[in-house]
């Protein structure tokens, strides 16, 4: 059963991800650039070195991605308190992209939930909340 649940969760995540990323066709942004932008959006300003580690990419690769996002006006790079360190943050235009993707995902999920009905949707929400809570407990122990 655990393999089946993992597979279903993976497939669901993939479907939602793909649906949301349809919005990216409206922008000149790659999936790698979007991943970086999304990480900054949800975590706030981040040091380049920390972002490199959390995304699992080389600093040189990250620099190229950041430069393209900066040139497009989606990311801004500023010196931190320690002048040797750069902090990255999302610009208003970058936030707009993320919010458009989220809106697309929410609309998609809304269409799906309409098909399964209100009662089953409420039960699904309740079970997902239980699953998340238990996952958080297992992760931290």
N, CA and C atoms as an extended XYZ file, in Angstrom:
423
Properties=species:S:1:pos:R:3:atomname:S:1:resname:S:1:resid:I:1 pbc="F F F"
N         0.819       -1.199        0.000 N   UNK     1
C         0.000        0.000        0.000 CA  UNK     1
C         0.862        1.262        0.000 C   UNK     1
N         1.986        1.247        0.733 N   UNK     2
C         2.810        2.451        0.809 CA  UNK     2
C         3.398        2.818       -0.549 C   UNK     2
N         3.739        1.815       -1.375 N   UNK     3
C         4.251        2.106       -2.716 CA  UNK     3
C         3.171        2.733       -3.585 C   UNK     3
N         1.958        2.233       -3.449 N   UNK     4
C         0.848        2.774       -4.244 CA  UNK     4
C         0.544        4.217       -3.852 C   UNK     4
N         0.593        4.504       -2.557 N   UNK     5
C         0.327        5.874       -2.089 CA  UNK     5
C         1.430        6.812       -2.552 C   UNK     5
N         2.682        6.381       -2.434 N   UNK     6
C         3.795        7.218       -2.894 CA  UNK     6
C         3.644        7.511       -4.383 C   UNK     6
N         3.295        6.481       -5.156 N   UNK     7
C         3.145        6.638       -6.610 CA  UNK     7
C         2.011        7.609       -6.932 C   UNK     7
N         0.890        7.464       -6.244 N   UNK     8
C        -0.235        8.376       -6.486 CA  UNK     8
C         0.128        9.815       -6.130 C   UNK     8
N         0.783       10.007       -4.991 N   UNK     9
C         1.186       11.363       -4.596 CA  UNK     9
C         2.143       11.969       -5.620 C   UNK     9
N         3.099       11.177       -6.085 N   UNK    10
C         4.052       11.638       -7.090 CA  UNK    10
C         3.336       12.022       -8.381 C   UNK    10
N         2.408       11.172       -8.820 N   UNK    11
C         1.669       11.453      -10.056 CA  UNK    11
C         0.789       12.691       -9.914 C   UNK    11
N         0.141       12.844       -8.766 N   UNK    12
C        -0.700       14.018       -8.522 CA  UNK    12
C         0.148       15.282       -8.542 C   UNK    12
N         1.289       15.248       -7.844 N   UNK    13
C         2.181       16.415       -7.829 CA  UNK    13
C         2.622       16.779       -9.240 C   UNK    13
N         2.950       15.770      -10.028 N   UNK    14
C         3.404       16.011      -11.399 CA  UNK    14
C         2.297       16.654      -12.242 C   UNK    14
N         1.090       16.143      -12.136 N   UNK    15
C        -0.038       16.680      -12.912 CA  UNK    15
C        -0.285       18.142      -12.551 C   UNK    15
N        -0.300       18.447      -11.263 N   UNK    16
C        -0.537       19.826      -10.809 CA  UNK    16
C         0.608       20.729      -11.266 C   UNK    16
N         1.836       20.235      -11.165 N   UNK    17
C         3.012       21.005      -11.585 CA  UNK    17
C         2.935       21.341      -13.073 C   UNK    17
N         2.645       20.345      -13.891 N   UNK    18
C         2.566       20.545      -15.341 CA  UNK    18
C         1.446       21.539      -15.684 C   UNK    18
N         0.306       21.390      -15.050 N   UNK    19
C        -0.819       22.298      -15.314 CA  UNK    19
C        -0.432       23.738      -14.983 C   UNK    19
N         0.199       23.945      -13.846 N   UNK    20
C         0.611       25.291      -13.455 CA  UNK    20
C         1.644       25.886      -14.390 C   UNK    20
N         2.532       25.042      -14.855 N   UNK    21
C         3.618       25.543      -15.700 CA  UNK    21
C         3.170       25.905      -17.114 C   UNK    21
N         1.938       25.604      -17.457 N   UNK    22
C         1.414       26.063      -18.753 CA  UNK    22
C         1.450       27.585      -18.822 C   UNK    22
N         1.354       28.233      -17.679 N   UNK    23
C         1.412       29.694      -17.603 CA  UNK    23
C         2.773       30.205      -18.092 C   UNK    23
N         3.812       29.401      -17.902 N   UNK    24
C         5.164       29.845      -18.252 CA  UNK    24
C         5.334       30.093      -19.743 C   UNK    24
N         4.423       29.551      -20.559 N   UNK    25
C         4.488       29.792      -22.003 CA  UNK    25
C         4.303       31.278      -22.315 C   UNK    25
N         3.681       32.014      -21.382 N   UNK    26
C         3.453       33.443      -21.566 CA  UNK    26
C         4.702       34.269      -21.257 C   UNK    26
N         5.715       33.643      -20.673 N   UNK    27
C         6.935       34.334      -20.268 CA  UNK    27
C         8.137       33.630      -20.886 C   UNK    27
N         9.225       34.345      -21.003 N   UNK    28
C        10.445       33.694      -21.500 CA  UNK    28
C        11.236       33.214      -20.279 C   UNK    28
N        10.777       32.084      -19.732 N   UNK    29
C        11.399       31.550      -18.520 CA  UNK    29
C        11.440       30.021      -18.617 C   UNK    29
N        12.565       29.456      -18.245 N   UNK    30
C        12.723       28.002      -18.288 CA  UNK    30
C        12.240       27.381      -16.976 C   UNK    30
N        12.131       26.065      -16.971 N   UNK    31
C        11.736       25.358      -15.753 CA  UNK    31
C        12.759       25.565      -14.639 C   UNK    31
N        14.049       25.527      -14.974 N   UNK    32
C        15.096       25.750      -13.961 CA  UNK    32
C        14.992       27.154      -13.385 C   UNK    32
N        14.745       28.130      -14.222 N   UNK    33
C        14.578       29.506      -13.750 CA  UNK    33
C        13.344       29.620      -12.858 C   UNK    33
N        12.274       28.944      -13.262 N   UNK    34
C        11.056       28.977      -12.457 CA  UNK    34
C        11.281       28.335      -11.088 C   UNK    34
N        12.004       27.214      -11.044 N   UNK    35
C        12.293       26.558       -9.763 CA  UNK    35
C        13.023       27.509       -8.817 C   UNK    35
N        14.002       28.219       -9.347 N   UNK    36
C        14.744       29.180       -8.544 CA  UNK    36
C        13.832       30.309       -8.072 C   UNK    36
N        13.048       30.832       -8.986 N   UNK    37
C        12.121       31.916       -8.669 CA  UNK    37
C        11.124       31.493       -7.592 C   UNK    37
N        10.615       30.298       -7.730 N   UNK    38
C         9.659       29.766       -6.765 CA  UNK    38
C        10.297       29.612       -5.381 C   UNK    38
N        11.522       29.116       -5.342 N   UNK    39
C        12.239       28.951       -4.073 CA  UNK    39
C        12.389       30.302       -3.381 C   UNK    39
N        12.760       31.331       -4.134 N   UNK    40
C        12.910       32.674       -3.561 CA  UNK    40
C        11.571       33.234       -3.090 C   UNK    40
N        10.539       32.980       -3.855 N   UNK    41
C         9.199       33.486       -3.523 CA  UNK    41
C         8.737       32.954       -2.171 C   UNK    41
N         8.936       31.656       -1.953 N   UNK    42
C         8.424       31.042       -0.731 CA  UNK    42
C         9.372       31.156        0.460 C   UNK    42
N        10.644       31.357        0.219 N   UNK    43
C        11.605       31.417        1.325 CA  UNK    43
C        12.133       32.807        1.605 C   UNK    43
N        11.804       33.771        0.758 N   UNK    44
C        12.294       35.118        0.983 CA  UNK    44
C        13.731       35.272        0.521 C   UNK    44
N        14.328       36.438        0.788 N   UNK    45
C        15.714       36.668        0.356 CA  UNK    45
C        16.648       35.563        0.860 C   UNK    45
N        17.518       35.099       -0.042 N   UNK    46
C        18.399       33.970        0.245 CA  UNK    46
C        19.799       34.298       -0.276 C   UNK    46
N        20.814       33.819        0.443 N   UNK    47
C        22.192       33.962       -0.025 CA  UNK    47
C        22.404       33.027       -1.210 C   UNK    47
N        23.221       33.483       -2.140 N   UNK    48
C        23.516       32.683       -3.335 CA  UNK    48
C        24.018       31.292       -2.947 C   UNK    48
N        24.923       31.215       -1.986 N   UNK    49
C        25.512       29.932       -1.601 CA  UNK    49
C        24.444       28.992       -1.026 C   UNK    49
N        23.518       29.537       -0.228 N   UNK    50
C        22.448       28.714        0.338 CA  UNK    50
C        21.505       28.210       -0.746 C   UNK    50
N        21.213       29.066       -1.706 N   UNK    51
C        20.329       28.685       -2.810 CA  UNK    51
C        20.979       27.586       -3.653 C   UNK    51
N        22.265       27.722       -3.903 N   UNK    52
C        23.004       26.713       -4.656 CA  UNK    52
C        22.897       25.355       -3.969 C   UNK    52
N        23.074       25.343       -2.654 N   UNK    53
C        23.001       24.093       -1.900 CA  UNK    53
C        21.587       23.520       -1.882 C   UNK    53
N        20.588       24.368       -1.652 N   UNK    54
C        19.219       23.855       -1.538 CA  UNK    54
C        18.670       23.354       -2.867 C   UNK    54
N        19.130       23.939       -3.972 N   UNK    55
C        18.682       23.478       -5.287 CA  UNK    55
C        19.559       22.346       -5.819 C   UNK    55
N        20.711       22.141       -5.172 N   UNK    56
C        21.607       21.081       -5.592 CA  UNK    56
C        22.274       21.351       -6.927 C   UNK    56
N        22.597       22.627       -7.177 N   UNK    57
C        23.267       22.976       -8.438 CA  UNK    57
C        24.553       23.739       -8.138 C   UNK    57
N        25.487       23.663       -9.060 N   UNK    58
C        26.777       24.335       -8.899 CA  UNK    58
C        26.579       25.852       -8.874 C   UNK    58
N        27.473       26.529       -8.166 N   UNK    59
C        27.393       27.990       -8.077 CA  UNK    59
C        27.500       28.640       -9.456 C   UNK    59
N        28.335       28.058      -10.327 N   UNK    60
C        28.493       28.619      -11.669 CA  UNK    60
C        27.189       28.498      -12.466 C   UNK    60
N        26.505       27.376      -12.323 N   UNK    61
C        25.217       27.180      -13.000 CA  UNK    61
C        24.191       28.155      -12.442 C   UNK    61
N        24.175       28.290      -11.127 N   UNK    62
C        23.250       29.210      -10.465 CA  UNK    62
C        23.488       30.645      -10.931 C   UNK    62
N        24.743       31.037      -11.048 N   UNK    63
C        25.064       32.405      -11.473 CA  UNK    63
C        24.466       32.720      -12.834 C   UNK    63
N        24.547       31.756      -13.754 N   UNK    64
C        23.974       31.968      -15.087 CA  UNK    64
C        22.461       32.108      -15.050 C   UNK    64
N        21.815       31.263      -14.256 N   UNK    65
C        20.355       31.318      -14.132 CA  UNK    65
C        19.938       32.652      -13.508 C   UNK    65
N        20.638       33.045      -12.449 N   UNK    66
C        20.320       34.303      -11.754 CA  UNK    66
C        20.515       35.488      -12.695 C   UNK    66
N        21.595       35.477      -13.448 N   UNK    67
C        21.872       36.582      -14.376 CA  UNK    67
C        20.729       36.740      -15.388 C   UNK    67
N        20.245       35.631      -15.929 N   UNK    68
C        19.143       35.708      -16.902 CA  UNK    68
C        17.854       36.215      -16.230 C   UNK    68
N        17.596       35.757      -15.007 N   UNK    69
C        16.406       36.228      -14.281 CA  UNK    69
C        16.528       37.699      -13.913 C   UNK    69
N        17.733       38.115      -13.570 N   UNK    70
C        17.974       39.529      -13.267 CA  UNK    70
C        17.735       40.390      -14.510 C   UNK    70
N        18.292       39.964      -15.623 N   UNK    71
C        18.142       40.706      -16.876 CA  UNK    71
C        16.678       40.811      -17.305 C   UNK    71
N        15.890       39.782      -16.971 N   UNK    72
C        14.461       39.789      -17.308 CA  UNK    72
C        13.645       40.604      -16.303 C   UNK    72
N        14.258       40.988      -15.191 N   UNK    73
C        13.564       41.787      -14.185 CA  UNK    73
C        12.765       40.980      -13.180 C   UNK    73
N        13.066       39.687      -13.048 N   UNK    74
C        12.317       38.817      -12.140 CA  UNK    74
C        12.985       38.639      -10.774 C   UNK    74
N        14.293       38.871      -10.737 N   UNK    75
C        15.083       38.672       -9.518 CA  UNK    75
C        15.991       39.873       -9.329 C   UNK    75
N        16.268       40.156       -8.067 N   UNK    76
C        17.202       41.238       -7.781 CA  UNK    76
C        18.274       40.713       -6.839 C   UNK    76
N        19.506       41.129       -7.098 N   UNK    77
C        20.660       40.698       -6.315 CA  UNK    77
C        21.194       41.919       -5.575 C   UNK    77
N        21.326       41.786       -4.254 N   UNK    78
C        21.848       42.882       -3.434 CA  UNK    78
C        22.936       42.353       -2.514 C   UNK    78
N        23.831       43.216       -2.168 N   UNK    79
C        24.862       42.847       -1.193 CA  UNK    79
C        24.219       42.747        0.178 C   UNK    79
N        24.627       41.729        0.941 N   UNK    80
C        24.125       41.553        2.295 CA  UNK    80
C        24.882       42.444        3.269 C   UNK    80
N        24.621       42.255        4.553 N   UNK    81
C        25.333       43.000        5.591 CA  UNK    81
C        26.834       42.744        5.454 C   UNK    81
N        27.175       41.480        5.182 N   UNK    82
C        28.551       41.118        4.861 CA  UNK    82
C        28.704       41.420        3.366 C   UNK    82
N        29.496       42.416        3.036 N   UNK    83
C        29.608       42.899        1.647 CA  UNK    83
C        30.097       41.844        0.659 C   UNK    83
N        30.623       40.727        1.153 N   UNK    84
C        31.083       39.660        0.264 CA  UNK    84
C        29.935       38.761       -0.173 C   UNK    84
N        28.789       38.905        0.463 N   UNK    85
C        27.662       37.995        0.244 CA  UNK    85
C        26.549       38.709       -0.526 C   UNK    85
N        26.015       38.027       -1.541 N   UNK    86
C        24.863       38.541       -2.287 CA  UNK    86
C        23.587       37.872       -1.788 C   UNK    86
N        22.550       38.666       -1.651 N   UNK    87
C        21.229       38.160       -1.305 CA  UNK    87
C        20.352       38.284       -2.549 C   UNK    87
N        19.571       37.246       -2.795 N   UNK    88
C        18.657       37.252       -3.936 CA  UNK    88
C        17.235       37.380       -3.437 C   UNK    88
N        16.438       38.154       -4.148 N   UNK    89
C        15.018       38.249       -3.821 CA  UNK    89
C        14.216       38.406       -5.109 C   UNK    89
N        12.934       38.143       -5.004 N   UNK    90
C        12.024       38.204       -6.152 CA  UNK    90
C        11.517       39.642       -6.302 C   UNK    90
N        11.456       40.110       -7.536 N   UNK    91
C        10.881       41.425       -7.816 CA  UNK    91
C         9.356       41.286       -7.922 C   UNK    91
N         8.674       42.407       -8.042 N   UNK    92
C         7.219       42.369       -8.209 CA  UNK    92
C         6.828       41.590       -9.465 C   UNK    92
N         7.607       41.756      -10.530 N   UNK    93
C         7.313       41.034      -11.778 CA  UNK    93
C         7.502       39.531      -11.586 C   UNK    93
N         8.519       39.137      -10.848 N   UNK    94
C         8.743       37.729      -10.544 CA  UNK    94
C         7.613       37.154       -9.706 C   UNK    94
N         7.142       37.936       -8.728 N   UNK    95
C         6.013       37.506       -7.892 CA  UNK    95
C         4.767       37.281       -8.741 C   UNK    95
N         4.578       38.139       -9.723 N   UNK    96
C         3.399       38.026      -10.591 CA  UNK    96
C         3.399       36.690      -11.337 C   UNK    96
N         4.565       36.256      -11.785 N   UNK    97
C         4.656       34.967      -12.483 CA  UNK    97
C         4.247       33.837      -11.539 C   UNK    97
N         4.827       33.813      -10.358 N   UNK    98
C         4.523       32.756       -9.380 CA  UNK    98
C         3.036       32.765       -9.047 C   UNK    98
N         2.487       33.934       -8.806 N   UNK    99
C         1.072       34.031       -8.437 CA  UNK    99
C         0.164       33.601       -9.577 C   UNK    99
N         0.555       33.862      -10.813 N   UNK   100
C        -0.224       33.386      -11.963 CA  UNK   100
C        -0.190       31.860      -12.054 C   UNK   100
N         0.957       31.270      -11.768 N   UNK   101
C         1.073       29.800      -11.779 CA  UNK   101
C         0.200       29.210      -10.668 C   UNK   101
N         0.276       29.790       -9.475 N   UNK   102
C        -0.533       29.303       -8.354 CA  UNK   102
C        -2.015       29.420       -8.680 C   UNK   102
N        -2.404       30.547       -9.257 N   UNK   103
C        -3.812       30.750       -9.634 CA  UNK   103
C        -4.265       29.683      -10.629 C   UNK   103
N        -3.418       29.362      -11.586 N   UNK   104
C        -3.739       28.333      -12.583 CA  UNK   104
C        -3.919       26.975      -11.902 C   UNK   104
N        -3.030       26.665      -10.950 N   UNK   105
C        -3.130       25.399      -10.219 CA  UNK   105
C        -4.419       25.332       -9.405 C   UNK   105
N        -4.747       26.421       -8.738 N   UNK   106
C        -5.959       26.463       -7.904 CA  UNK   106
C        -7.201       26.287       -8.773 C   UNK   106
N        -7.235       26.951       -9.923 N   UNK   107
C        -8.373       26.800      -10.829 CA  UNK   107
C        -8.501       25.353      -11.304 C   UNK   107
N        -7.372       24.733      -11.622 N   UNK   108
C        -7.364       23.342      -12.069 CA  UNK   108
C        -7.904       22.427      -10.971 C   UNK   108
N        -7.386       22.593       -9.769 N   UNK   109
C        -7.846       21.765       -8.645 CA  UNK   109
C        -9.326       22.019       -8.383 C   UNK   109
N        -9.763       23.260       -8.533 N   UNK   110
C       -11.181       23.577       -8.363 CA  UNK   110
C       -12.056       22.816       -9.349 C   UNK   110
N       -11.611       22.729      -10.597 N   UNK   111
C       -12.378       21.985      -11.612 CA  UNK   111
C       -12.466       20.500      -11.244 C   UNK   111
N       -11.351       19.974      -10.752 N   UNK   112
C       -11.322       18.557      -10.357 CA  UNK   112
C       -12.259       18.331       -9.168 C   UNK   112
N       -12.183       19.208       -8.160 N   UNK   113
C       -13.016       19.053       -6.967 CA  UNK   113
C       -14.505       19.161       -7.288 C   UNK   113
N       -14.859       20.000       -8.235 N   UNK   114
C       -16.262       20.087       -8.655 CA  UNK   114
C       -16.759       18.739       -9.162 C   UNK   114
N       -15.879       18.025       -9.833 N   UNK   115
C       -16.254       16.729      -10.395 CA  UNK   115
C       -16.435       15.659       -9.325 C   UNK   115
N       -15.687       15.777       -8.220 N   UNK   116
C       -15.808       14.731       -7.190 CA  UNK   116
C       -16.813       15.098       -6.107 C   UNK   116
N       -17.306       16.324       -6.109 N   UNK   117
C       -18.362       16.712       -5.180 CA  UNK   117
C       -17.853       17.293       -3.872 C   UNK   117
N       -18.741       18.036       -3.223 N   UNK   118
C       -18.363       18.782       -2.016 CA  UNK   118
C       -18.008       17.869       -0.839 C   UNK   118
N       -18.815       16.849       -0.589 N   UNK   119
C       -18.552       15.972        0.557 CA  UNK   119
C       -17.221       15.229        0.415 C   UNK   119
N       -16.985       14.667       -0.758 N   UNK   120
C       -15.727       13.946       -0.979 CA  UNK   120
C       -14.541       14.911       -0.956 C   UNK   120
N       -14.746       16.133       -1.432 N   UNK   121
C       -13.688       17.146       -1.393 CA  UNK   121
C       -13.328       17.501        0.049 C   UNK   121
N       -14.340       17.645        0.897 N   UNK   122
C       -14.088       17.942        2.317 CA  UNK   122
C       -13.339       16.798        2.987 C   UNK   122
N       -13.730       15.571        2.675 N   UNK   123
C       -13.052       14.414        3.253 CA  UNK   123
C       -11.609       14.333        2.758 C   UNK   123
N       -11.409       14.612        1.490 N   UNK   124
C       -10.060       14.622        0.927 CA  UNK   124
C        -9.195       15.659        1.645 C   UNK   124
N        -9.712       16.834        1.837 N   UNK   125
C        -8.986       17.896        2.548 CA  UNK   125
C        -8.609       17.436        3.952 C   UNK   125
N        -9.564       16.851        4.650 N   UNK   126
C        -9.314       16.383        6.020 CA  UNK   126
C        -8.198       15.329        6.036 C   UNK   126
N        -8.265       14.378        5.125 N   UNK   127
C        -7.252       13.317        5.082 CA  UNK   127
C        -5.882       13.866        4.680 C   UNK   127
N        -5.853       14.811        3.769 N   UNK   128
C        -4.576       15.420        3.375 CA  UNK   128
C        -3.954       16.188        4.538 C   UNK   128
N        -4.796       16.842        5.329 N   UNK   129
C        -4.284       17.551        6.506 CA  UNK   129
C        -3.692       16.568        7.516 C   UNK   129
N        -4.356       15.438        7.716 N   UNK   130
C        -3.837       14.402        8.608 CA  UNK   130
C        -2.499       13.884        8.072 C   UNK   130
N        -2.447       13.612        6.783 N   UNK   131
C        -1.222       13.101        6.163 CA  UNK   131
C        -0.071       14.095        6.343 C   UNK   131
N        -0.317       15.355        6.058 N   UNK   132
C         0.733       16.370        6.207 CA  UNK   132
C         1.228       16.464        7.642 C   UNK   132
N         0.303       16.463        8.590 N   UNK   133
C         0.675       16.568        9.999 CA  UNK   133
C         1.556       15.381       10.412 C   UNK   133
N         1.183       14.179        9.999 N   UNK   134
C         1.967       13.002       10.340 CA  UNK   134
C         3.319       13.004        9.638 C   UNK   134
N         3.349       13.496        8.424 N   UNK   135
C         4.625       13.592        7.705 CA  UNK   135
C         5.574       14.545        8.426 C   UNK   135
N         5.037       15.659        8.897 N   UNK   136
C         5.867       16.624        9.631 CA  UNK   136
C         6.415       16.005       10.909 C   UNK   136
N         5.609       15.208       11.601 N   UNK   137
C         6.077       14.528       12.818 CA  UNK   137
C         7.185       13.541       12.492 C   UNK   137
N         7.018       12.772       11.442 N   UNK   138
C         8.016       11.764       11.061 CA  UNK   138
C         9.318       12.426       10.585 C   UNK   138
N         9.186       13.534        9.925 N   UNK   139
C        10.364       14.225        9.373 CA  UNK   139
C        11.247       14.786       10.463 C   UNK   139
N        10.640       15.308       11.511 N   UNK   140
C        11.415       15.961       12.561 CA  UNK   140
C        11.911       14.995       13.636 C   UNK   140
N        11.469       13.746       13.600 N   UNK   141
C        11.906       12.814       14.647 CA  UNK   141
C        13.060       11.955       14.204 C   UNK   141
